[in-house]
Amino acid sequence: VPVATTIVIDFLVMLSGPEPQRSILETSVIKAAAAMPEKKFLLLRALPQAAATLAVPDNVTAVNHADAATISAWVAQAEYIVTRSGYTTLMEVLPLGKRCICIPTPGQTEQQYLATYLMQRRWAFTVRQSQFSEAVLKTVLSFEFAVIPPSTTIDIAT
């Protein structure tokens, strides 16, 4: 008998990337989350040295840093994963079968290429950082993600 998993995180946002791009995306996510109070957001800030907490809306939990086991548990609980489209990140997240929203870091051509590749196949939803908004997240809620077949070898050269 399969065990039902209760979704307690609507959007797990895993921030990364160089400054100021990380902070620009963080600001956009908080603004979008504030406009969607019915959704729960967990914002993983990727700031292991930070001691200060971030002021966020009631539906957002902001965490500066977490260990791998904690992040894995959050990923399992999340309905959607919002992340950069770096190769390693994608290879860790996509096999889990989660609905992924890819936001390439501006100027990172490999991330832009991978995000476009995944969007064309509907394996992930892709949006430019400059276009990220509440409206985009609402579009994602009705986006029909395709399932990546388990035996798929992703050939990013085609």
N, C-alpha and C positions, 0 to 999 in steps of 0.2 A: 504494500500500500504506500503510494507516494506521500511524502510529508508536504503539506501546504506551507508555502513561505508567505508570511504576511509582509506586504510592501509597506515600509514605514518611511521611506525616502522617495519622494517623487523624482527629484533631480539631485544627483550627486555631481557636484561641480568640482573637478580636479584641476585647479589652476596650475600653470607652469609657464615657463618662457622667461626671456630676459625682460628686465625693466626698461622702459616704462610699460611694455606691452602687457605684462602680467597684471599690473595695477589698472590699466585701462579696461581690460576684460573684467576684472573683479568689480569695478564700478558699474559696468553695463549689466552684469549678472544681478547685482544687488538692486538696481533700478527695476529690472524686469521682474525679479522676485517680489518686490514691494507691490507691484501691480497685479500679482497673482496670489493673494493672501490665502486662498484655499489649497495651495500646493506647498508641500514641505521641501525645503532646499537644505542640503548639507554642503557647505562651502569649505573645501580643503584648500587652504591658502598657499601651501608649499613654502612656508616661512619658518623653518626649524629654529632659527635664532630669535624670532620675535617673541616678546613677552607681553606686549600690549594686546588687548582684545579689540575687536572691531565692532562698532555700533551697526547693528543690522536690524531689519524688520523682525517681528515676532515669529514669522514662518521660516526664518533662516537661522541655521546654526553655523557659526563660523569657527573653524578649527585651524590653528596655525600649522600643526604638523601631527602626523600619526604614524604608528609603526605598520609594517606590512600586514600583520594579522588583522588589525583593526580596519585597515583599508579594504581588505578582502571581505570582511563581514559587511561593511557598508556597501560594497559593490553588489554583494548577494542580495541585499535588501532594497536596492535602488531600482526604480522603474526605468529611469533614463540616466545615462552617463554623459556628462558634458565634459569634453576634454580637447586638448590640442591633438593634432593629427600627426604626431611624430611616429615613426615606424615602430619603435619599441613599445610605446603606449598602445598603439593599435593591435600589435601582436599579442599583448597581454589581455586587452579588453574584448576584442572581437570574438575569440573562441568561446567566451562565456555566454554568448547569445543575447547579450544585453542590447537594448536600443541605444545607439550611440549618436551623439551630436558632436560633430567635429568642427573645431574652429581653428583653422591654420594660423600659426603665428605670422603676422605680416612680414613679408620679405623672405620667408622660409619656403623656397620653391619646392623642395621635396614634400613638405607638409601640404602645400597647395595641390600638388599633383596627386598625392595619396587621397586626400579628401575628395577631390573631383572624381577619381577612380571609384571610390566607394559610393559616392552619391549616384553616379551613373548606373550602378548595379543595385541601388536602393539598399545596400548593406549598412549604410549610415546616412544620416542627414548632415549636410554640410552648409555652413554659413560663414561668410566673412566676418571677422571681428567687428568691422565698422558697421555691419548690418544687424548684429545681434540685438534682440529686443524681446519684449513681451509678445509682440505679434509673431515673431519667429517661433517662440516656444509654443504658442497656441497652434501654429501650423504643424509643428512636430507632433502634437497630440493626435492629429488625424492622419499623419503620414503613414503610408503602408510600407513598413520595412520588409524587405525580402529576407528570407532565411538563408544563411550561408550554408550550402551543403557540407556535411561533416568531412567529406573526402576532398574538398576543394583545396587545390594548391593555388595560392594567389600569385599570379605572374604579373608583377607590376610593370613589366617591360612592354606589355602589349597595349 
